[in-house]
Structure formats: C-alpha cells, structure tokens
Amino acid sequence: MRRGCIQIHTGPVKRLVETHGWFNVLDPTFNLHLRDSGVARVFSVRKPTVDGIVTSIEAFDDRDRNVLLMFGERKPGKPELEQWRSLVARIEKQVAS
C-alpha cells in the first residue's frame, strides 16, 4: 500500500518555521510539514512543454520516492513566470556556495 497525499497551494507563503527536524509552513490557509530526515536528495528540474520550459524543485527520500514537488504558478497556454525561475536560480546559487 502506498501512502501519501497531494496538496496544491497557489500564492505566497508567509510563516515558515523550522523546529525539531521539521520544516513547516504555518499559514492560515495552507499548512505543510516536511520532515528533514525524510529528504535524501533535492533537484531543480527543467521540463520542456508545449508552453515552454517548466521549472520545478523536487525532493526524494532515500528509496527514490518523491516526497515533494514545487512548481511556480502557471496556467495552460501561458509561459512559466520569470519570478519563479529567478527564485529557483537564487536557491540553486545559494546551495552551490
């Protein structure tokens, strides 16, 4: 039996809290709880689509199971927002240094 869920949120997140091995988003309309030890690898991924490149941040556990996918806000027929690409590029730069 596979366990998991899909949670979709569009918009900014404000209250980010790290506590006791957990990374949490604790906003009034959106909650996320990610156990640090459950993440073995994180990648930024660029995928070609009919609307251009779509950029994601993807996290996997130590058995190569996907535990988190993050995409920028996008509608079919429209290109990905440049602000999202810039954010991912800043994260990549920070991780590399």
Wavefront OBJ file of the C-alpha trace (Angstrom):
o trace
v 0.000 0.000 0.000
v 1.332 3.438 -0.962
v 0.720 6.283 1.405
v 0.721 9.941 0.557
v -1.317 12.877 -0.497
v -1.392 15.731 -2.955
v -1.781 19.259 -1.672
v -1.942 22.131 -4.124
v -1.377 25.698 -2.998
v -1.001 28.770 -5.153
v 0.300 32.000 -3.702
v 2.924 33.229 -1.302
v 3.702 31.532 1.988
v 4.495 33.695 4.987
v 5.034 31.780 8.217
v 7.980 29.392 7.765
v 9.036 27.546 10.927
v 11.869 25.042 11.435
v 11.509 23.013 14.607
v 12.774 19.648 15.883
v 13.670 18.216 12.465
v 10.632 19.586 10.649
v 10.235 22.368 8.094
v 6.746 23.835 8.385
v 4.574 26.327 6.569
v 2.011 27.518 9.109
v -0.222 29.942 7.241
v -3.948 30.391 7.963
v -4.994 28.822 4.629
v -2.043 26.491 3.961
v -0.030 24.092 6.141
v 2.927 21.956 5.114
v 5.020 19.713 7.371
v 8.170 18.194 5.881
v 10.459 16.006 7.999
v 14.066 16.924 7.226
v 15.316 13.354 7.711
v 12.844 12.131 5.092
v 14.586 14.084 2.341
v 17.695 12.478 0.847
v 18.018 14.430 -2.429
v 16.665 17.661 -3.892
v 16.849 18.675 -7.554
v 15.833 21.616 -9.650
v 14.341 20.269 -12.863
v 13.545 21.940 -16.164
v 10.995 20.140 -18.313
v 10.033 21.060 -21.869
v 6.315 21.523 -22.530
v 4.281 22.906 -25.415
v 4.165 26.199 -23.465
v 7.928 26.354 -22.918
v 10.156 25.240 -20.069
v 8.541 24.408 -16.714
v 10.844 24.550 -13.691
v 10.312 22.508 -10.535
v 12.003 21.731 -7.248
v 11.731 18.016 -6.486
v 12.672 16.177 -3.289
v 13.140 12.413 -2.896
v 13.615 10.068 0.046
v 16.407 7.500 0.388
v 14.365 4.967 -1.640
v 13.987 7.441 -4.537
v 10.318 8.071 -3.766
v 9.092 11.559 -4.470
v 8.180 13.443 -1.288
v 7.758 16.987 -2.617
v 7.156 18.730 -5.934
v 7.050 22.510 -6.180
v 6.124 24.419 -9.318
v 5.531 28.081 -9.967
v 2.027 29.295 -10.684
v 1.173 28.657 -14.318
v -1.893 28.267 -16.485
v -2.088 26.104 -19.634
v -1.187 28.093 -22.720
v 0.909 30.576 -20.739
v 4.639 30.505 -20.064
v 6.087 29.997 -16.625
v 6.520 33.160 -14.554
v 10.018 34.648 -14.650
v 9.779 35.367 -10.900
v 9.592 31.607 -10.227
v 12.604 30.884 -12.430
v 14.544 33.642 -10.671
v 13.635 32.224 -7.258
v 14.804 28.733 -8.234
v 18.037 30.197 -9.682
v 18.690 32.042 -6.380
v 18.123 28.826 -4.435
v 20.498 26.927 -6.749
v 23.155 29.617 -6.320
v 22.787 29.610 -2.540
v 23.034 25.802 -2.363
v 26.108 25.764 -4.627
v 28.039 28.228 -2.454
l 1 2 3 4 5 6 7 8 9 10 11 12 13 14 15 16 17 18 19 20 21 22 23 24 25 26 27 28 29 30 31 32 33 34 35 36 37 38 39 40 41 42 43 44 45 46 47 48 49 50 51 52 53 54 55 56 57 58 59 60 61 62 63 64 65 66 67 68 69 70 71 72 73 74 75 76 77 78 79 80 81 82 83 84 85 86 87 88 89 90 91 92 93 94 95 96 97
